[in-house]
């Protein structure tokens, strides 16, 4: 180790020890350690920075600025030195110079939360509201679940959110004025995708992505709800909705004992917290026709009109995994928490049968109400949830199909792969999001 490296290590050791002593409430010891660093290395940037912070806290912003300026002259690659210099410049009301120092810090650490928030506040003071909103938005987007956020910053972040929201709404009106002529010109063209694009840009909707819990097939479109017109074979199933509903009502009246809790995987600590309320509970129960490729002959015989309607169903055939088809009953005042499906090579179909008011279903950023007899197709590997806030049960027929973007030869390969996984792991394999 050369002399410079040893000096740097020694300085870091002294300053870290001083910070730990200060945090533990030992102010005298912290002062002693900083003083020792100052005696040994009086011109080192980190030492100058420590002394500058003491000067700033004591109210001597002039001396603090001098020390921080010396520090960045000695080492301009440390973002915190530029941020501290900016703080001293702020105390001196030198906001143009403060912005320069903050931009230096952000060129080193573009996502530095403190620097972004401080820059945005200056932009607000200078009546640059759009620039402030843009910087605040960048700051908010830099925050992750692991980002440490000190208590003093909470009010600042709340204000940042308010500024961003106000700017987004003003920008939305601004853009809509410019889109009016095009919307009129293309009134006959579906613009749902563009509207979702604009809503995401304006931060009115989140971006949700496929996150299958078992198998991810790349380059498939992440579509929340598919266009109903792409599945013309659903016409015959919808036409039989009344017959299917009648058989469901008979099942509920006569064979309720055959209903099974949907959430049954795992025991004890292996159950994810979000599923504990529904685990082994008939509040969300199902009546199986096919379960992971295995038919239930007695149930199929019990509901012949339902089975006849499903003859047009293009089944997803994966040994040990698909097809699956069920009556799904969600009790009153019951919610299914947000979750993801297992495999994005398949899609899920819902045929609503009994839907009291107060029921809803969300996939990603789009929420729908079920309409009895009207089927829809969605990608269950995108986060989705359901709720029944009514006083009556809600019932839907659910079955899976191949994702049409998966080619026949790819389907065959996927089938062999999943079947092989099941054979390899046997009872040890668990693919569900539970």
C-alpha atoms as one frame of an Amber mdcrd trajectory, in Angstrom:
protein
   0.000   0.000   0.000   1.483   3.375  -1.015   1.647   6.433   1.262  -1.389
   8.161  -0.296  -3.543   5.092   0.150  -2.390   4.736   3.768  -3.206   8.403
   4.420  -6.676   8.017   2.920  -7.317   4.929   5.013  -6.161   6.719   8.158
  -8.416   9.733   7.443 -11.426   7.546   6.756 -10.788   5.640   9.984 -10.646
   8.832  12.050 -13.708  10.435  10.434 -15.788   7.252  10.596 -14.889   6.896
  14.267 -15.850  10.545  14.866 -19.222  10.035  13.168 -19.899   6.912  15.225
 -18.984   8.750  18.423 -21.252  11.644  17.502 -24.124   9.253  16.707 -23.620
   7.586  20.093 -23.856  10.953  21.859 -20.119  11.259  22.639 -19.591  14.797
  21.306 -16.275  15.357  23.076 -14.800  12.182  21.611 -16.066  13.125  18.134
 -14.445  16.561  18.446 -11.184  15.001  19.586 -11.078  12.603  16.606 -11.850
  15.339  14.063  -9.188  17.522  15.649  -6.685  14.716  15.350  -7.542  14.308
  11.651  -7.157  18.064  11.189  -3.702  18.066  12.843  -2.462  15.131  10.777
  -4.009  16.049   7.412  -5.116  19.703   7.517  -5.565  20.097   3.738  -7.200
  16.772   2.912 -10.624  17.258   1.215 -12.428  14.994   3.689 -10.949  16.857
   6.631 -11.856  20.213   5.100 -15.360  18.864   4.542 -15.710  17.849   8.204
 -14.555  21.246   9.427 -16.801  22.968   6.893 -19.833  21.080   8.202 -19.032
  22.229  11.737 -18.746  25.828  10.508 -22.071  25.564   8.698 -23.816  24.155
  11.755 -22.383  26.982  13.875 -23.796  29.562  11.452 -20.545  30.581   9.784
 -21.632  30.012   6.174 -18.839  32.224   4.792 -16.071  30.117   6.341 -17.951
  26.916   5.467 -18.102  27.929   1.792 -14.345  28.605   1.796 -13.598  25.192
   3.281 -15.965  23.321   0.942 -14.489  25.187  -2.047 -11.020  24.061  -0.974
 -12.329  20.508  -0.567 -13.784  20.257  -4.103 -10.589  21.833  -5.484  -8.676
  18.990  -3.868 -11.073  16.264  -5.043 -13.911  17.133  -7.419 -15.109  13.524
  -7.766 -17.028  13.275  -4.461 -20.696  14.251  -4.810 -21.189  14.943  -1.097
 -18.542  17.675  -1.167 -20.435  19.516  -3.916 -23.725  19.077  -2.045 -22.235
  20.552   1.120 -20.811  23.439  -0.888 -24.314  23.984  -2.320 -25.735  24.081
   1.214 -23.276  26.795   2.200 -24.100  28.762  -0.953 -27.789  28.485  -0.143
 -27.165  29.953   3.311 -25.492  32.867   1.525 -28.406  33.267  -0.949 -26.084
  32.574  -3.877 -28.616  30.420  -5.698 -27.068  30.516  -9.178 -23.781  29.231
  -7.759 -25.738  26.722  -5.675 -27.305  25.313  -8.853 -23.867  24.959 -10.429
 -22.609  23.016  -7.405 -25.682  20.760  -7.402 -25.326  20.048 -11.116 -21.724
  19.027 -10.409 -22.957  16.631  -7.730 -25.626  15.211 -10.046 -23.103  14.690
 -12.830 -21.325  12.357 -10.381 -24.450  10.769  -8.827 -27.451  11.417 -11.120
 -29.885   9.843  -8.678 -28.692  11.602  -5.525 -31.973  12.299  -3.733 -30.758
  15.179  -1.570 -29.199  17.002  -4.542 -32.320  16.537  -6.687 -34.642  17.852
  -3.988 -32.403  20.822  -3.278 -32.143  21.663  -6.987 -35.921  21.480  -7.423
 -36.488  23.807  -4.487 -34.193  26.418  -6.067 -36.051  26.079  -9.359 -39.280
  26.761  -7.474 -37.778  29.863  -5.863 -36.791  31.073  -9.325 -40.368  30.494
 -10.570 -39.188  27.729 -12.894 -42.192  25.585 -11.963 -41.916  23.204 -14.914
 -38.211  22.630 -14.295 -38.928  22.075 -10.593 -41.653  19.547 -11.390 -39.340
  17.674 -13.754 -36.581  17.540 -11.129 -38.990  16.533  -8.362 -40.327  13.777
 -10.590 -36.788  12.502 -11.178 -36.213  12.566  -7.416 -39.372  10.599  -6.662
 -38.543   8.032  -9.337 -35.106   7.523  -7.797 -36.633   6.232  -4.549 -36.661
   2.449  -4.223 -37.874   0.271  -1.322 -34.286   0.221   0.006 -33.642   3.968
  -0.286 -33.012   5.437   3.191 -35.370   8.385   3.677 -34.703  10.472   6.816
 -37.683  11.829   8.746 -36.941  15.446   7.814 -37.378  14.545   4.147 -40.963
  13.269   4.460 -42.594  16.697   4.199 -40.284  17.619   1.323 -41.266  14.478
  -0.583 -44.949  15.144   0.088 -44.536  18.621  -1.373 -42.625  17.175  -4.324
 -45.538  14.849  -5.072 -47.977  17.761  -4.992 -45.856  19.805  -7.399 -45.508
  16.864  -9.788 -49.241  16.128  -9.677 -50.189  19.747 -10.391 -47.722  19.872
 -13.279 -49.012  16.589 -14.714 -52.589  17.828 -14.765 -51.585  21.117 -16.392
 -49.446  19.261 -18.929 -52.305  16.854 -19.640 -54.620  19.764 -20.508 -51.878
  21.322 -22.627 -51.393  18.094 -24.601 -55.116  17.416 -25.003 -55.555  20.821
 -26.669 -53.028  19.727 -29.264 -54.583  16.283 -29.656 -58.159  17.502 -30.188
 -57.941  17.757 -33.985 -56.312  14.340 -34.317 -58.888  12.739 -32.012 -61.655
  14.177 -34.185 -59.922  13.036 -37.364 -59.491   9.491 -36.033 -62.779   9.242
 -34.133 -63.552   5.884 -35.757 -60.197   4.368 -34.794 -59.738   2.647 -31.394
 -57.240   4.723 -29.402 -57.256   2.661 -26.221 -53.545   1.854 -26.414 -52.575
   5.462 -26.964 -54.839   6.576 -24.110 -53.079   4.096 -21.806 -49.728   5.414
 -23.066 -50.740   8.974 -22.235 -52.146   7.991 -18.830 -48.853   6.274 -17.985
 -46.841   9.267 -19.164 -48.994  11.526 -16.970 -48.439   9.130 -14.034 -52.138
   8.359 -13.750 -51.446   4.654 -14.270 -48.551   2.391 -13.356 -46.711   0.126
 -15.768 -47.379  -3.512 -14.926 -45.279  -6.289 -16.415 -45.584 -10.043 -16.704
 -44.126 -11.725 -13.629 -45.019 -15.410 -13.820 -44.171 -17.313 -10.684 -43.010
 -20.399 -12.585 -42.341 -20.114 -16.320 -41.542 -16.957 -18.284 -41.642 -17.147
 -22.081 -39.866 -14.097 -23.571 -41.141 -11.696 -26.234 -44.838 -12.255 -25.587
 -46.998  -9.123 -25.469 -47.845  -7.865 -21.977 -51.555  -7.215 -22.574 -53.799
  -6.912 -19.548 -57.202  -7.527 -21.175 -57.205  -8.902 -24.714 -59.608  -7.741
 -27.403 -62.738  -9.858 -27.245 -62.981  -9.903 -31.063 -59.743 -11.924 -31.237
 -61.543 -14.946 -29.764 -64.647 -15.566 -31.921 -65.077 -19.089 -30.522 -66.276
 -17.473 -27.286 -69.576 -16.703 -29.038 -70.854 -20.252 -28.562 -69.797 -20.345
 -24.901 -71.485 -17.012 -24.183 -74.608 -18.278 -25.973 -74.761 -21.117 -23.453
 -74.268 -18.839 -20.421 -77.840 -19.307 -19.164 -77.518 -23.108 -19.343 -74.133
 -22.980 -17.620 -75.540 -20.708 -14.916 -78.462 -23.083 -14.324 -76.071 -25.986
 -13.767 -73.986 -23.848 -11.431 -77.073 -23.011  -9.370 -77.873 -26.731  -9.090
 -74.304 -27.442  -7.953 -74.554 -24.753  -5.294 -77.906 -26.102  -4.127 -77.172
 -29.826  -4.210 -73.390 -30.435  -4.373 -71.929 -27.659  -2.247 -69.855 -30.265
  -0.384 -67.886 -30.803  -3.601 -66.652 -27.218  -3.571 -62.981 -27.032  -2.578
 -60.936 -24.161  -1.163 -58.863 -22.721  -4.004 -55.866 -21.865  -1.829 -54.583
 -25.150  -0.430 -50.831 -25.225  -1.154 -48.289 -25.352   1.642 -48.581 -25.527
   5.400 -47.603 -23.380   8.357 -44.754 -20.996   7.656 -44.703 -21.887   3.928
 -47.969 -19.995   3.376 -47.348 -16.469   2.186 -48.838 -13.897   4.507 -51.184
 -12.485   1.883 -52.870 -15.871   1.472 -53.347 -16.747   5.142 -56.894 -15.434
   5.279 -57.980 -17.564   2.291 -55.828 -20.640   2.955 -58.042 -23.739   3.246
 -61.040 -21.390   3.275 -64.276 -21.865   1.351 -64.639 -18.109   1.122 -62.905
 -18.622  -2.236 -63.958 -22.034  -3.439 -63.987 -23.865  -6.755 -65.828 -26.706
  -8.448 -63.348 -28.419 -10.737 -64.047 -29.808 -14.205 -60.358 -30.098 -15.070
 -57.548 -29.439 -12.604 -54.023 -29.094 -13.977 -54.880 -31.453 -16.833 -56.789
 -33.988 -14.736 -60.541 -34.350 -15.440 -63.176 -34.738 -12.717 -65.532 -37.285
 -14.369 -68.352 -36.951 -11.799 -68.407 -33.159 -12.151 -68.290 -33.386 -15.942
 -71.257 -35.776 -15.863 -73.070 -33.502 -13.402 -72.947 -30.526 -15.824 -73.461
 -31.847 -19.371 -74.589 -28.509 -20.854 -71.471 -26.808 -19.508 -69.305 -29.559
 -20.996 -71.109 -29.266 -24.336 -70.502 -25.506 -24.380 -66.805 -26.078 -23.724
 -66.450 -28.208 -26.867 -65.441 -25.022 -28.723 -62.770 -24.289 -26.101 -59.230
 -24.453 -27.595 -57.669 -26.176 -24.618 -54.173 -25.509 -23.388 -52.834 -29.084
 -23.178 -49.871 -29.351 -20.821 -49.560 -32.643 -18.888 -49.596 -31.950 -15.160
 -50.515 -28.297 -15.685 -53.400 -27.664 -18.108 -56.215 -27.627 -19.016 -57.992
 -26.197 -16.019 -61.665 -25.270 -15.886 -63.680 -24.405 -12.780 -66.659 -22.664
 -11.321 -65.082 -20.066  -9.018 -67.207 -18.782  -6.124 -66.123 -15.765  -4.100
 -68.115 -15.229  -0.932 -69.592 -11.932   0.142 -67.216  -9.341   1.663 -64.183
 -11.262   0.394 -61.139 -10.048  -1.516 -58.529 -11.967  -3.477 -55.201 -10.151
  -2.912 -52.955  -8.946  -5.747 -51.006 -11.866  -7.194 -49.440 -13.297 -10.370
 -50.143 -16.456 -12.349 -47.625 -19.178 -13.049 -47.017 -19.258 -16.797 -47.339
 -16.579 -19.489 -47.707 -19.043 -22.385 -51.346 -19.354 -21.364 -54.164 -16.838
 -20.903 -57.194 -16.989 -18.631 -60.853 -16.684 -19.628 -63.623 -15.507 -17.287
 -67.274 -16.119 -18.080 -69.245 -14.210 -15.410 -72.346 -16.075 -14.249 -73.582
 -14.550 -10.966 -72.376 -11.003 -10.321 -74.048  -8.928  -7.596 -73.304  -5.186
  -7.404 -70.035  -4.293  -5.679 -67.826  -6.826  -7.440 -64.717  -5.866  -9.383
 -61.606  -7.176 -11.050 -58.273  -5.469 -11.747 -55.482  -6.586 -14.048 -52.470
  -4.281 -13.966 -53.720  -0.739 -14.346 -57.161  -1.593 -15.750 -60.226  -2.337
 -13.634 -63.442  -3.918 -14.928 -66.774  -5.046 -13.613 -68.025  -8.459 -14.604
 -71.078  -8.488 -16.845 -73.041 -11.763 -16.637 -72.692 -13.761 -19.826 -69.939
 -11.569 -21.294 -66.534 -13.291 -21.352 -63.130 -11.669 -21.315 -59.550 -12.879
 -21.736 -56.606 -11.631 -19.670 -52.970 -12.349 -18.840 -52.872 -13.565 -15.250
 -49.080 -13.210 -15.009 -49.695  -9.464 -14.763 -50.628  -8.489 -11.196 -54.370
  -8.911 -10.695 -56.910  -8.966  -7.881 -60.656  -9.437  -7.359 -63.210  -8.392
  -4.769 -66.786  -8.986  -3.772 -68.012  -6.161  -1.554 -71.631  -7.273  -1.826
 -73.711  -9.387   0.559 -74.070 -12.238  -1.961 -71.640 -14.757  -3.518 -70.093
 -14.019  -6.909 -69.587 -16.876  -9.391 -67.483 -17.048 -12.546 -66.470 -19.901
 -14.837 -62.705 -19.828 -15.380 -60.604 -21.751 -17.883 -57.204 -21.419 -19.540
 -56.131 -21.224 -23.191 -52.857 -20.990 -25.043 -51.495 -17.503 -25.533 -52.097
 -17.040 -29.290 -48.629 -15.481 -29.685 -47.033 -18.863 -28.855 -46.498 -20.844
 -32.050 -47.624 -24.510 -32.272 -44.074 -25.848 -32.227 -43.288 -23.667 -29.210
 -46.391 -24.971 -27.450 -45.172 -28.521 -27.943 -41.755 -27.645 -26.516 -43.312
 -25.878 -23.523 -45.590 -28.864 -22.868 -42.673 -31.297 -22.853 -40.627 -28.991
 -20.636 -43.322 -28.478 -17.993 -44.227 -32.163 -18.004 -40.538 -32.971 -17.568
 -40.276 -30.577 -14.640 -43.249 -32.267 -12.985 -41.720 -35.703 -13.551 -38.349
 -34.576 -12.196 -39.586 -32.913  -9.015 -42.753 -34.895  -8.444 -44.585 -33.922
  -5.265 -41.786 -31.499  -4.342 -42.704 -29.074  -7.112 -44.870 -26.091  -6.253
 -45.600 -23.555  -8.967 -48.348 -21.421  -7.527 -48.153 -17.905  -6.151 -48.917
 -19.090  -2.628
